Amino acid sequence: MTASADKPLIVQSDRTMLLETDHPLYEAARDALAAFAEIVTSPEHYHTYRISPLSLWNAASAGLTADDVLGSLREFSRYPIPQNIEYDVREYISRYGRLRLVQEDGILILECDDALLLEQLWADDRIRPFFVRKLDKTRAEVKKAERGSLKQALIKKEFPVEDLAGYEDGAPLAIATRETTLAGESFDLRKYQREAVAVFHQNGKATGGSGVLVLPCGAGKTILGIGIMAAVGQHTLIVVTNITAAHQWRDELLDKTNLAADQIGEYTGETKEIRPVTITTYQILTYRKHREEAFTHMGLFDNQSWGLIIYDEVHLLPAPVFRAVANIQGKRRLGLTATLLREDGKESDVFSLIGPKKIDIPWKTLEKQGWIAQALCTEVRIPLPEEIRHEYAVADVKAKFRIASENERKIETARAIIARHPDDQILIIGQYLEQLDKMAAEFNVPIITGKTSNKDREQIYQDFRAGAIKLLIVSKVANFSIDLPDASVAIQISGTFGSRQEEAQRLGRILRPKAGGNMAHFYSLVTEDTREREFAVKRQLFLTEQGYRYRIVSGVDGLDAAEEAASQTGTGN
């Protein structure tokens, strides 16, 4: 086997790949792999990637061929590509589109080019109930109500369906973006936003109209949604994470489109309005008085002639909403997220029911273009106080994580970090309320938790945006859909075990471009030699996946070295 030492990638027969991070071609190889592979681990010198069926199907749906994927692997691989990898890539990519859903004369049809494959599906007891009848050797009529369930079942058999059956038109609604916002600022979609709208919409063709757009926090996912609403021009239901996010969507729609206030409704625990554009929350959709009862408000999906349904933070889509989405596959569906990672592993359901990943713009790409801030990510390791070492040693696994997370030495570390950023807007973010309350008392600053009323929450956010508050403490309620454009420093004092999606959202809180400079700082305080450090390794994967170098320092004394290193590189990378 001939090796090429000037290549950074080692492709292995178990579908994993090792990428050398110190190699001059590291960044080019990383960007190529991001289109068709998933990152698994990210220690200092070699990062591990994996090719999976889903990663290849997303690549195929975005237009990549097997030759494209194998060409990238050969370009960067130190050794010849294992034969089984070539076979797997060609086999899995070829499966996308072998089964197609189309409509003819009002009939929903599953068609394929392989009569034997259709015979196999017809004989499968798990698939057969979705069919009405065979039309010929390669086509079968599908029950319209089972369109989503069939796609879910087939992807589990590793046959992803290309859905070309089109959509039911909703009630028309003329939506246009403003050239000047209500605040008097000029407004237009950025180039990458216009391209994303075009990729999703496909000029109204059946090949468009459903799928997920992955963009970094701060890249304007709400603006993307507005652009797609204008392209579709029909009544729209927008599903968001919480009431604060709902209000931010409403404000953006009023500020940047020709929609009037009486055309936008809020359907939440506080207000029940159904208008041409209606904004609701996952929480209200999954509300029911008793576990045995039906979901009280799930009928909202059918209560209006929606032409488009937008799922903000689609990676948080709850299981009951998945079931509802399976029943409304005739609606155009847009998923917006900064990361498709789901802690429950249901990425294939997102693929089947919302649609494949249509676009994934790397964070570092937008950073280089100046659309989001540069970020320096620093893990500060803090020793466990001697007086609680015994308590930690005898605690169970869950208690160990909490003891480490609530290490009181994090307060003095946070104080040192705050002192280094006297002119910045700073967020302290954490998981445990008792810990956050101590921080709020220590620094005499406001705190936002799930108990904070929506009125108080929005006032505090407004004061923070205006600069009246320089330091704000927030619980995990601020992980999603919160617009804090002036935050430039985040101090994560505790996290949710190994949640990579949470790391994405928390970093995203500080990535909007900064006035007078474009550097953001993300600090993660971790108790060394504990369970917390083990989970921090998993969360670190997200930052590495996006191209960020993850600096590790020991205690407060190590911060100066990290800052010096950052000043030398200029980008924290």
N, C-alpha and C positions, 0 to 999 in steps of 0.2 A: 504494500500500500504506500503510495507516494504522498508525503506530507509537504504542505506549503506553509512554512513558518511565518510568512508575511500575512497570513489570514488570521482573523480573531475568533473564528467560530468552530466548535467541534460538534458535529451532528451525530447523535447516538441512535442505535437501533431501537431503543425503547421510547422513541419520540421525544426525548429530551435533548436539549442543546446547551452547551456551555459557551458563554460569551466572555472573552477576556476584556476586563474593563480598562486596563492600562494600555491597550493597543491603540494605535493611531486611527484605525478604522472602526473603533468601538461605536461612536455615535451614528455613523452611517449604517452599520449593521443593526444596531438597536432600532433605528427608525424603520428599517426594512422588515425586521421581525415583528414589529408592532402590528403590521397589517394582517398577519396570519398566525400568530403564536401568542401564548400567554406566559407571563413571567411567573416563576414558581418560587425561587429563592434569590437573595441578593447579598451574599457575603462580599468581602472587600474586593477580591481579585477576579472571581468568575461568577457571573450571574447565570442562573439556570432558567431556560425557557422550555415550554412544552407545546407541541402541536396537538390539537384535539379536533375531533370531528366538528364541534361547534365553531372553533376558531377558523377552520377551513371553510365552513359553510358561510360564515360572515364574510370571509374574503371573497368567496365565489359570488355572493349576492352583490358585492361592491364592484364586481367586474373582473376580479383577478382570475387568471387561468392557472391550471396546474403547471404549465411551463413558466408562468410568471413566478410562482412560489419556488419552484425548483431552480430557476435561474438565480433568484436571490440567494438561495442556500449555497449554490455552487460558487457564486461570486465571493462569498465570505467564508466558506468552509475550508478548514485546514486539511481535511482528509476527504476522500471521495464520499459521496452521499450513500449511506447503506441502502441496499437494494429494496428492503422492505419499506423504507421511508418513501422512496420514489413511488412504490406501489400504493402505499396508504394515501399519499397526497393525491395521486391521480384518481384513486378509487373514491375517496370522500368528496373531492370537488366535483367529480362526475355525477355524484348522487343528487347534488342540488340542481333541480330543474328536470330530473327524470320523471317526477310526478308533478303535474300541473293542475291547478283548479281553474276552470274557465266557465263562462256562462254562455249558453246558446238558447235563444228563444225562451228566456226566463228559467231555464233548467241549469242547475249547478252540476258540473261534470268534473270528475277526476279522470284525467287522461295521462297516458304514458306511452312510450315507444316500444315497450316490452310486454307482449301478451302474457308471458310467463310470470312476470312480476304482478300484473293485475290478478292473475289466477291465484297467486300466492296470497295476496291481500284478501281476495274474496273468500278464501278458505280459512282465514284467520278469524277465530271467534271473537277477538277483541276489536277487529276492524269491520267485520261484516255488518254489524248493526247500524253503521253510519250510512250504508248504501240503500238505495231504493231498488235499483235494478241494473243489470248489465245492458249496455247499449250495443257494444260489439266487443271484439277481443281486447281492445286497448282502452275502452272508455266505459265508465260506470256513472250512473246518476247518483248524486249525493243529497241526503236530506239537508235542506238549506239551514235548518236550525243547528246542524251538527258540523258546520264548516270549521269552527274553531276547535271543537273536540277531535275531529278527524286529524287536523294538523298536529295537535298535541300528541295523539296516539302514534302518528307516523314518524314523528321525530324521535320518539322513544325507540322505534325500530330502525333508527338511523337512516330514514328516508325523509329529509326535509322537503316540504311542499313549496313550490313556487306558486304563490297565489296571484293569478291573473284574472280573477273573476270580477274585478271592478267593485264599484261602490254605488250605494243608493244616494242620490242627491238629497241634501237637506234643504230647508227653506233658504232662499237667497238672502244675502246680506252684503250690501256694498260697503267694503272696508278699504280705506286708503290711508297710507301713512302720511304724516305731515312733513312738510319741508322745514318747518320751524316749530319747535315745541312750544307749549304754553308758557314756558319760562323764557321764550325768546331765543333759544339756542338752535342753530342749524342742525338738521337731523337727516341722516340717510343710512341705510344699511351698509355695513362694511363689506369689502369684497368677499371675504370668506363667508359672511352671513348670506349674501346674495347667492353664492355658489351652493351653499347648503340648502337654501330654499329651492333652488332649481333641481338639485339632486333628489330631494324629497318629492316635489310636486310632479316632476316629469311632464309639465304642460297638461296635467289632468289625465294622463294616460293610466291604464290599469297597472303598468309597471311601477307607478309611483303611488303616493297616497297613504302608505303605511310604512312604519319603520322607526328606528331610533337614531337620534342625532346625539353624538357624544362630543361635548365641548367643555373646556375647563370652566370652573366657577370664575365669574368675572368676565367671561367672553360674550355675554349677552344672550343667554338662552331665551329669556323673555322676549327680546327683540326678534330672535329667530322665530318664536311662536307667532309674533305679530306679523312677520313677513309671510309666513305660511297661511295665516288667517286671511290676509289680503289676497294671496294667490288663489285660495279655495273659494272665498266669497260666499260663505254659507254660515248658518247658525252654528255656534261653537260652544261646546262644553269643555271647561278647563278644570282639571282635578289637581289640587295642590296639597302640600303637606300640612298646612295649618292656616289659621285665620290671618295671621300677619302676612303670610305669603299671598293669600287671597287679596288682601288690601293692596299689596305692592303690585300685583298683576293689574288690578283695577286702576291704580294710579298711573301705571305705565301706559295702559290702553287709552286713558283719557288724555295723557300728555303727548302721545306720539301717533294717535290715529284720529280720524274724523268721527269716531263713535261718540254719541252723546251719553250723558250719565244715565238717562232712563233706558238706554239700550243694554246696559250692563247690570246683571243681577248677581246677588250673593246668596248662595244656598249653603248656610252653615248652621251651627247650633244657635246663633244669635238671630239670623234673618233667613227667611225662606222666600226668595224671589226667583222666578224663572223668566228670563229675558232672552233676547236673541243671542247674547253672549252671557253665559252663566258660569260663575266660578264657585266650585265646591271643594270639599276636603275629603281625603281618604277616611278621616275619622267619622264624619257624618254619614258617609256611604256604608260604613261597616257598623253603624249603631243598631242595636236591637235591645229591647227591654230584658229579654231572657235568652239564654243560649239556645233554647229549643225553638224559638220563634224565628220568623223570616226577618231579613234586614229591612228596617222600616223605610229607608230612603233609596234603596237600590233601583226603584222604579224610575228614578230621575233619568237614567239612561234612555228610557223609552217615552218620557213625558213631553218630548219636544222633537221636532224634525231636525235633529242634529246632522250637519254635514261633515263635521270634524270634531274629534275628541282629542284633547291634549292631556297627556299624563306627565305632569312635572315631577322631577325626581323619580323617574319610572322604575329605578332599581328598588324603590320602597313599596311598589305596588303590592297591597295585601292579597292573601290567597282568595278571600271572598270576591274581591274585585276582578281577579283573574277569571273566576267562574262567570262573572257578568260579561267580561270582555269576550269570552268564548262564544257568547250568544249574540254578539253584535258585530260580527266580522264584516258586515256590509257597510260599516261606517269607516270613514278615513280615520286613521289612528296615528298620532304623533307621540313618541316618547322622547323626553328630554332628560339628560343626565350628564354628570361629569365623570361617571364611572358606571360601567355595566355590571360591576361586581355585586353579587348578592350573597349575603351570609347564609341563605338557605339553599343555595345551589340551583335556583330555578331560572338560570339564564336561558335555558332552552324554551321555557314557557314564554319569556319575553320575546324570543325569536319567533315563536309560532303565533302568538296571539297579538302582539303589538306590531311585530315585523322585524326584519333583519336590521343589523346596524348599517345605516346608509352612509354615515360619515363619521370619522373619528379624527378630530384635529388635535395633534399633540400639544400639550401645554407649552413645551419648549419652543415650538414653532411660533406660537402667538407671543411668547415672551420676547423672542428675537425681533419680531415685528413691532414690539412696543405696545401691543394691545392688552397684555397683562403684565404685572410687575415681575421683576426678577425675584427669586426667593433663595434665601440662605436657610437651610434646615439644619438644626443643631440639636442633638440629643445630649442632655446634661445628666450624667449619672451621679446619683447622690447616695451616700452610704446610709444604711439602716442604723438608727440610733442604738447604742449598746443596750439601753434599758428595755428595749422591746424585742431584742433578738430571741429571747427565750419564748415570748408570746408567739412570735412568728414561727419558730421551729416546731411548736406543738400544735399549731393551728391546722385545720383541714385546708384542702386545696383552694376552695372559694374564699375562705377567710384570709389565707395567705395573700391573695391578690389584693384584697381590700386594705389589709394592713400596709402592704408596700405602697399602694396608691395614695394612702392618706399620710404618708411619711411627713411629719411636721417640719422636717428640715427643708421641705419644698417652699415653705413660706420665706425663709431667708434667701433662698436661691431666687425666688421670684422677685424679691426686693432688689437684689443685685442686678437682675436683668432690667427691671423698671428704671433703675438709676442710670443704666447705659443708654436709655432712650427717652431723655427728658422732653423732647419735642414731638414725640410720636403718639398716635392714638393706639392704645394697647387693649387687647382682649385677653382675659384669663378665662380659660375654658376647662371645665372639669365634669366628672361623672357623679361625684358624691356630694349631696347637698350639705351635709354637716361640714365637710371640708371647705366647700365654697362659702358657707356662712362665716367660717373662721377667717377666710381670706378677706371677705367684705368688711368684717369688723376690724381686721388688722390694718387695712388700707383706707378704711372709711369711704368706701365707694359704693355705687348702686350695684345690685345683683338682680339678674333675671333668671327665674326658674319656671317650672310648669305652674306654680301657684300664683305667679304674677298675673294680674288682670291684663286683658288685651289693651285696655285704655292706658294703663301705667306702662306696659311694655312698649307700646308705640311712642309714648312720650319720651321714655328713656332712650330709645333708638334715635328719635329725632334730636335729642340733646347731644347724643354722641356724634351724630353726623354733623351737627352745627359746631362741634368743638367745645361746647359748654362742659362736656364730660370727656376727660382724657383717658380714664381707665375704667373699664367695665368688666364685671364678672358675669359669666353666663354659663348655664348648665347646657345639657345636650339639646335643649329646645332650640338653641341657636345654630345647630348643625346644618339645617336645611333652609334654603330659600329666604335667607335674611340678607337684606341689602345694607351693608355697612361699608360704604365705599372708601371711607377715610381711615379704616383700620390698616395699620402697616406692621404691627407686631402682634403675634399670638403666642401665648404661653399656655401650653397644654399641661395641666397638672395631674390629670388622670384621664384614662380612656376606657372604652368598652372592650375589654379583652383584646382580641386581635383584629378589630374591625378595620379593614382597608377602606371600605366605603366611608367610614367616619373620618379617617385620616384625609381622604379626598376633600370632604366638605369643610373640615376645620382649616386645612391649608387654603382652601378657596375663599375663606372669609377675608383674606388679606391680599389677594392677588389682583385686585383692580388697580389700574395705573395710578401712580402717585403724583401729585403736584410737587414740583421742585425736586424730583428724584424718583427713581423707579425701583427701589430695593425694599423687599419685604423680609421680615425675619420670623421664622417659625421655630419656636423652642418646645421641645418635649422633655419634661422632667420625669426621670425614670429612676427608681430605686435599684441600685446595682445588686447583682447576685440574688435576685428574687424572681418570683413568678411574673412580676410586672415586666421585667426585662425580657422574659421569654416571649410575651405577647407583643412587646414593642418590636421585636424582630419581624413578626408577621406584618404589623402595620407599616413598617419601613418599606415593605415590598411595593406599596403604591407609589411612594415618592421615587423609588428607583425606576419603576415602570415609566414614570413620566419624565425621566431624565435628570432628576435632581441628585446631586451628591449629598449623602447623609452624613454629616460630621458628628463625631462622638467625642465629648470632652468629659473630664472628670471634675465635677464640682465647679464652684464659682471661679476658682483659679484657672480653670481651663477655658473660660469664655474669652479671655484676652487673646489666647492663641487662635481660637476659632475666628475672631474678628480680624486678626492679622492675616490669616489664610484667605479669608473672604476678600480683603482689600487687594491681595495679590492677584487673585483670579478675576475679580471684578464682577463675577456673576454668581459666585457661590457654587460653581459647578466644577 
